[in-house]
Structure formats: structure tokens, C-alpha cells
């Protein structure tokens, strides 16, 4: 048993994880992805010829297909990344989020439990189900503008109560609870991670950083919700996938680990920094920041997310290698090469 199944392995984070496993470990990978609009197999072109890589186009809501894949490939680890993940889409059409994020996770848990229950005692001990989630399940944190200057701003910890604000975050919160329930009720060996905002190469253009880069290069408006003072903790995707492998293989069963980039930035600051990088790397007659346009804020928009990843650092020794400055420069350069 040396095979890892990655669900959603053609997505942004999933493809980065698959590439990392093939390039930096000896494990085999089965990429299970139904290839929605967010899936892109071209992100895996550099490893597709590896004998340790297999692709299965399948929906995690299809129990029979999941059963076949489990029985055929005999994995020791499931890393569950398949999810609908765009908040704006969840507001306008929550149905897919309920189906994939909740029903899909339930189906995957049940098939994992059935598969795990038939393993030998030794293989049972080795098996793990790693559920990848988001910091958005925790809701909102106080914004610096709303607290006294001397006050210490709180961070999301693994003990923070859940308070999701959007259909997306509510669906992910539900899936988190299901995973923990399957551990508590059935003994399924699980670990859970909740990460902050990812960025880096290959990200879908509906997300803030690639959207701003592509709009700026096309000389189109750069839309900013409200004042742009919403704060996010930014995590470079390569740092994230290294943490995922570490938690999946060495984390304590039944535990949750928060993964953050330790890079809190206001959205307007992120956009201005991208504009400054483009002014330097691909200059034009006018400044890119002149394209910024403020638009009406979206409903239920959380003002601040920030993660305390002390547990992950102290137990498993993980620290992010990229600063926001270094990671964003790499990202902008990659999109310019594209």
C-alpha cells in the first residue's frame, strides 16, 4: 500500500499536491476529478507520463465509482480536496455546493469506511482519510479598525467555534462535522486541515489574485469589493501542499491542524502590490492602479480571516517558506510567462 488518492487533483491546490507527490516522494497517486470548470488536466502535463500517476474522471458523489477506484488501487491515504470553492458562485447558486461539498463528502466517507473495514489489521493501522477544509468555516474576526490600538487581535485556532457566513463556508463546515463524526462514531482514522487563502501558479481566474493580474494585463477594470479593507491571510500553494503531506503522514489521528501563511493583507493592499509589480515587470504608459474600481460589496462578506498555525509548527515543525512579497512576485512572473 503506497498509493494516495487525491480527490480534486485537477484543481488548483489538488494539482499542486499531485505534482509535489510525484516530484518529491516515492508514493503513487490516483487523481480523482470530475473535471468541472475549475479542473484543468494541463496543470499536470509535467507529471502525466510518470508510471506512478493515474487519472480517474469520476464524481465523488458516485459511490459505485468510488468503490471501484478504492478496490482497484488499494490506497493507504485519501486526501480529499474535491469541492466547489468560490464564494460568489455559492451565493448565486448554492445547489452544487450542497451536492459536492456535503453529499460528496458523505459518499466518500462511507466508501472509505467500507474499504477500511476490510483491510488487514496492519493496513488498517496505516490508513488515513485527510479532509482539506478552509478557515472560512470560522466566520469573521475583529478588524483592526474596530478594536482599540492596544488590543491584541485574535486569530483562528483549532478551538475556534464554527460560524460560517456564506453557503460555501456553511457547506464546508458541514463536511468538517461529517468527517469528525465518522471518526467518533465509526473509528475511521481521519485528520482535518483548515487553510487560509491560497495563491500561486495555475489558480483559476475567478480568484482575486489571478483575476486582478489578467484584468490588469487586458487593460480592464480591477473590481474591488467595498473599500477593499477586508483582510485575508495569504498562503503560497507550495507551502500549503508541503503541510498537507506532513499532516497526512505524521499528524495525530482525529486532530485538526490550521495552516496559514502568516501574511495578513487588506485586499486593496494586495491589488496595489500586484499593480506595482506589473508596473515594474511589464510597464506601460499609465499606471495599472489607475484601473482600480470600487464596486458594491457582496452579501455577508467577512471582514478578516487570520490563522494561528502554532499547533502545526510545534507538533510537526512546519513553517511557510514564502513571504507574501516573494510568493506574489513568483506568481506574477508565472502569469506573465503564460
Secondary structure, DSSP 8 states (H G I E B T S, - for coil): --EEEEETTTSHHHHHHHHHHHHHSS-EEEEEE---TT--GGGGTTTTT-TTEEEEE--TT-HHHHHHHHHHH--SEEEE------HHHHHH-THHHIIIIIIIHHHHHHHHHHHHHTS-HHHHHH-EEEEEEEGGGG-----GGGS-TTS----B-TT------SHHHHHHHHHHHHHHHHHHHH---EEEEEE-EEE-TT--TTSHHHHHHHHHHTT--EEEETTS--EEEEEEHHHHHHHHHHHHHHS-TT-EEEE--S-EEEHHHHHHHHHHHHHHHS--SS-GGGGEEEE---TT---B--B--HHHHHHH-------HHHHHHHHHHHHHH-
